[in-house]
């Protein structure tokens, strides 16, 4: 079955450690996205990538980094510079449905807890 | 700048009752409009979308939404709610001028949490 996988589902880290969240898709989608979700705040865009070896900062990129070495993979690193990293992280991907209209499809998410 | 407002943080309806979830947007023209649903601890699933044309849009799971330009709204409706509809619902907008271009992104509302009473 085609889809987006995120692993692990739950992740625990100590403060000061970097941590990398995995996102893999087998939908052959070109674009991929990382969102952060906090209670009562909806989804906020961290980074997005339109194509391999290219990515752009979203609205809240500080303290995060990404890479896009393969079409299928878009890992997110939460660095020790992120002041409040505990959140639910969602990965998404999209392909044009016509005339540049991108529907976004989401993975199941990773809940990161930093103590 | 674009923005999306979901005025209702939490709504409770009885099973079998009708449902309407509100979504208002701020944008200079007609944006692309989406409704997503999220079950607890899960990712988001696309319910329906509006790009242009017929202002009444049918989606999955018996949901529909109506685009009203005069009210800058895109409210989600269902005639008879089932217990399995309990979830959080997000409205989102995309900018047609940038969609598919260099700044292809969605702006999400803060969500409406739906509870269904037996």
HADDOCK unambig.tbl for C-alpha pairs under 7 A between the chains (distance, minus, plus):
assign (segid A and resid 40 and name CA) (segid B and resid 110 and name CA) 5.71 0.50 0.50
assign (segid A and resid 41 and name CA) (segid B and resid 110 and name CA) 4.97 0.50 0.50
assign (segid A and resid 42 and name CA) (segid B and resid 108 and name CA) 6.05 0.50 0.50
assign (segid A and resid 42 and name CA) (segid B and resid 109 and name CA) 5.72 0.50 0.50
assign (segid A and resid 42 and name CA) (segid B and resid 110 and name CA) 3.94 0.50 0.50
assign (segid A and resid 42 and name CA) (segid B and resid 111 and name CA) 5.97 0.50 0.50
assign (segid A and resid 43 and name CA) (segid B and resid 108 and name CA) 5.92 0.50 0.50
assign (segid A and resid 90 and name CA) (segid B and resid 43 and name CA) 6.80 0.50 0.50
assign (segid A and resid 100 and name CA) (segid B and resid 99 and name CA) 6.22 0.50 0.50
assign (segid A and resid 100 and name CA) (segid B and resid 100 and name CA) 4.37 0.50 0.50
assign (segid A and resid 101 and name CA) (segid B and resid 99 and name CA) 6.19 0.50 0.50
assign (segid A and resid 101 and name CA) (segid B and resid 100 and name CA) 5.93 0.50 0.50
assign (segid A and resid 102 and name CA) (segid B and resid 100 and name CA) 6.31 0.50 0.50
assign (segid A and resid 106 and name CA) (segid B and resid 43 and name CA) 5.66 0.50 0.50
assign (segid A and resid 106 and name CA) (segid B and resid 44 and name CA) 5.58 0.50 0.50
assign (segid A and resid 106 and name CA) (segid B and resid 45 and name CA) 6.89 0.50 0.50
assign (segid A and resid 107 and name CA) (segid B and resid 43 and name CA) 5.38 0.50 0.50
assign (segid A and resid 108 and name CA) (segid B and resid 42 and name CA) 4.89 0.50 0.50
assign (segid A and resid 108 and name CA) (segid B and resid 43 and name CA) 4.07 0.50 0.50
assign (segid A and resid 109 and name CA) (segid B and resid 42 and name CA) 6.29 0.50 0.50
assign (segid A and resid 109 and name CA) (segid B and resid 43 and name CA) 5.62 0.50 0.50
